[in-house]
Amino acid sequence: MLILFNHDLLSRDEATIDIEDRGYQFGDGVYEVIRIYNGVFFELEAHLDRLERSAGEIKIALPFNQEELKANLEKLIEQDPVQSGHVYMQVTRGVAPRNHPFPAQADPVFVAYTKEYETEPSRAPGRAVFTEDIRWLRCDIKSLNLLGNVLAKQFANEQNVDEAIFHRGEWITEGSSTNVFIVKNKTLYTHPANHLILDGITRRVVLSIANDLGIKVKEEAFTKQDLLESDEVFISSTTQEVRPIVEVDGVRIADGKEGELTASIHAEFTGRLS
C-alpha cells in the first residue's frame, strides 16, 4: 500500500503520524472519501471543492491547490492502481504541543490512500432504525469528529439492521453515514442542505438525476411519521450509492420492496458511471 503523505508517495511503513498531531488529539481536521470506478475518480472536483470548504470552515489552510492535489492523486492511483474502490483523504491542522486554541505555528498534515473493493456494495433492500440526533450543529463540515455517527452505526449493528436514521425531535435529518430520501405521491423529499446534514456528493447526483427524469423534488424536512407512511425510502452515499430501505423500526415501508422511483434513479446513476 502506498500513502500520499503531503506531497510524497510513501510506503505504509514509512508514513508516520506524530502523537501531537491535532487530528489524533482533538479530531481537528476534515476528510473526504471518493469512489473509483474503472480506475477513474467519480465526481472528483465536487469532492475536492467540499474538502476545501470544510477546511475553510474550521480555518485550516490546505497545503496545496486543487490542481496540485489532483495531480498527486493521479500519481497515487497510477502507482497503486485501483479499478473499483475508493480513496480516503484527510487533512489535519498539524503538529503542535497539546493546547485547545489554534497553534501559532503548525503545518497542515495531509494523508491519502486507496482501497480496492473485492465485491460491489450491496443493493439488497436494507432495514434501518431511528435514533436521536445528538451531534453538534455543524454537520455540514465533513470533520474527523465522527463519534456520534459511530455510536449510531453501532446501535444499528446491535439491532441487526443496515443503517441508523437520525432525527431531531420528530424531524428526520440524515443517516449515520448516508443521506435519506423518501418518495410520496411521486414527489422526492430530502432534508435541505443546511448545517444539520452533510451535503453528500451522491445526494447532489441523485437530485440532478431526479431533475433529468422529471421527478418533482422538495428539499424540505419531513417527520418520522412521514417516512413511515411514505411510498419509498432510500439512502445514498459514496460507498452505498443508492440503496432502498424497506423497513424502519420494524415497520414495513409500503409493500416492502424497492420502489419504482428508487429503481429508476439507481439505473440512471449506474449509467453515469460508464
N, C-alpha and C positions, 0 to 999 in steps of 0.2 A: 504493500500500500504506500502510495505517495501522499505527502501532505504539502499543500501550498501554505507556507508559513511566511506571512507578509509577502515579499516578492520572490521568495526562494522555494524551489521544489526540493523537499527533503524526504528521506525515508521516515517511517513512523518512529523508529528508534532514535533518530536524530532530532525530531521535533519535541521540544520540552516546554512546559508552561511553568513559570515561576510561581512559588507558593504565595507571593504577594500580588499576583495578578488580580485586579479588581473584579474580573469576571468570576474568578474562583471564590473570592471572599465576600462579594456583595451582589453577584449577579449583574454587575454593572457593564452591560453590553447588549448587543442585539444580534439577530441571526436571520438566516433565510435557508429554505430548502427548495431546490429547483429540480424538477423532473428532467430526465434524459430519455428521449425516445429515439431509437435508431441512431444512437451516437450524437444526437443534437439536443441542445438545451431547449426546453419549452418555455416560451414567454420570458426569455432571459431579461430583456430590457425592463419589463414590468417588475420583475423581482429585484433587479438592481436599483430601480427607482425607489421601491419600497424600503430596501436596505438603507439607502441614502436618507430617506425621510425619517425612518426610525432612529438612525444615528443622530440626525439633526435634532430630533425631539428631545433626546437626552444629552445633547451638546457634546457629542463625540465627532471630531473632525476625521473623516476617513483618510487613511494614509495613501490614497490613490484616487484617480478619477475613474469614471466608468470605462473609458476605453482601455486604460491600463488593466483594470480588473478583468474585463472581457478577454484581453489577450492572455493574461495569466491563467484564467480558467480554461481557455482553449488549449494552452500548453499542458495543463493538468490532464485533460482527457485524451490528449494526443499521446502522452507518455504513460498514462494509466487508463487505457480505453474502457469505456462502459457503453454497452449497447442499450440496455434497459435498466434504469436505476435512478439515482439522484445524486446531486452534490449538496453537501451540508456546508454552510459557511457561517462564521461568527466573527464579530469584532468586539473587543473589549476596550475599556478606557486605557488599559495598560498596567504597568507595574509601578507600585508606589508603597511606601510604608502605610500600614492599615490605619485609616482615618476616614470618617464619613465624608467630609467635604471633598470636592474635586481636588486632586493634587495640583500644585503649581506647575509641576513638570512630570509628564508621563507621555510615552509614545504609544498610540493605539497598537493592539496586537490582533492581527488577522490570521485566521486559520480556516482552511477548506479541505475537504476530502470527499471522495466519491464512494458510492456503494452500488454494486450490481445487484439487481433483483433476480433471484433464482426462479421465482414464479410471479405471474402478474397479480396485481391487487385483486382481492375477491370482490365480485359484484353480486354475490349471493345476497338476497334480501336480508337486511340486518334488523336487529332489535335494539332498543335504547331504554334508558331510564331518565327521569327528571332528577336534577339536583340543583340546590340553591346556588346562585352565582354570587359568591362572596369575595371575588377577586377585586383587585384595585380598579380604579376608574379610568385607566389609560390602556385599555385592551387593544386600542388601535396601534400601539407600539409593539413591534414583534421583539420583545425583550427576552433576556435569558431567565427572567423570573417566572418560572412555569410551575411552581409547586402547587398552586390552586388547580391547574389543569391536570397535573399528575395525580393529585388526590381524587379528582373527579373520574379520571380514566381508571384508576384503581378501583373505585367504587363500582364502575360499570363491569370491570372484570370480575369482581366478587359477586355480582348479580348474574354473571354468565351471559352478559349482553355485549353489544359491539360498541356502543357509544353512550356517553352521558350528555344530556341536553341541559344546558344552563338556563335558569330563569331567575329574574329579579322580581320577587313577589309573584304575580301571575304572568309576567311578560317574558316571553322567550327571547334570549339573546343569541347564543350560538352553541355549538358543541364543544367538548373538551379539546378537540383538535380539528374541528370542522366548522363550516357554516351550515345553517339549517334553512331549508326551504319547505313550504307547503303549497299545495295546489287546492283551490276551492273554486268550483264553478268555472273551470278553465282559466283561472287567474293565478299567476305565480306570486307568492308573497315571500319576502325575506326581510330581516331586520335592516334598517338603514345603516350605512357605513359611517358610524359616529364613534365616539370614544368607548362605547360599550362592547364593540366587537372588533375583531381583526378583519380588515377588508381583504378577504382571500383573493389571490390571483385567479384561482379556479372559479371562485364566486363571480369575478368580473367576466370570465369567459362564459359562464353559464348565462349571465344577464345579456351578454352580446348575442349568444345563440338564441335566447328567447326572443330577442328583438328581431333577429333574422327570420325566425319561424313564425313571426306574427303573434306571439303569445303575449297577452296582457300582463304587465308586471307592476306590482306595487311594493316599493321599498318602504315598508312600514311595519311597526311592531305588531305582533299578534300574541295571543294568550295561550296558556297550556290547553285550555278547553278548545280554542280554535284549532290547535294542532290535532288534538284527539278526534275532532269532528271533521277533519279535512278529508279530501278525496285522495290525496297523495302526500307523502313526506319523503324527502331525500336529503342527503348531506353531500357536501363537496369539500375536497381538499386536494392538495398537490399529490399526496400519496394514495388517497382513496378515489380520486377522480369524482365520478357522480355515482352515488350508491343509494338505492332505495331503502327506506326504513318502513317496515310493515307492522311493527308493534312497539308501543311505548308505555312503560309502566304496566305491562301486562294487558294493555288494551289494544286490540287489533285495529289497524288503520284501514278503513273502507273494507275491501274484500280480502285484505291480507296478501295482496300480490303487487308486484311492481306496476305503477300506473302508466297510462299512455303517454302523458307529457314527459314523465321521467325518462321513459324509454326513448322517446324522440330526442330529448336533449342529450342523452348519453350517446346515441347514434351519431348525432351531429358533432359532438365533442370528439368521438373517435375519428371521425372524418377529418378533423383539423390536425390530427397527429401525423398524417401521411405527407 
